Amino acid sequence: MRHYPESMNRLIRSFCKLPGIGEKSAERLAMYLLQAPDQEVETLARNISELKKQVNICSTCFSLSDAETCRICRDPSRDARLICVVESPADMVAIEKSGGFKGVYHILQGLLSPMDGIGPSDLRIAELVKRVAAGNTREIIIATATNIEGEATATYIMNQMKPYHTHIKVTRIASGVPMGGELKYIDQVTLKKAMEARYDF
Ligand SMILES: [Zn+2]
């Protein structure tokens, strides 16, 4: 890195902080941008600086959104009585890509992990209970990973749903999802089958 001017080193160091980018890739990216048309570089810089300003969290499901509520929550063709509970926006995207799910989502923004000091109040579980308590929900599909944290989170949510068991169904996706499997790494066909083959929890 000492061979480059300091402004370039700063950019390389910034790239190195990105997931999956090592020093070699960072150098290649910086070199690419140096030679790219001004407009392309300016667009990239603008997109990066506006990301944090423009991307909001949906006030209903807590997924990423460019408005107060996200596109899925606003879509009248989606069945709002069917809520799929996932760990992260990436998991929601994985289920959307697998196709076939016509309900809505609830993004927990993490999983219970006492070892890391993550408890129920760090997740959007109270908000989920509030959504269910407001009525209309017919089924909660718990689509968290099948690892220890995912199972613990699923069990905790199931217990929270007990007062509502008379009018809602709580199901868990599993079939086809390998033990320890994280949703976002599962192929679309397997994920679609897992959603369809959910069982009463
Ligand atoms: Zn939403």
Residues whose N, C-alpha, C, O or C-beta is under 5 A from the ligand:
A	BS01	ZN	C58 T60 C61 F62 T69 C70 C73
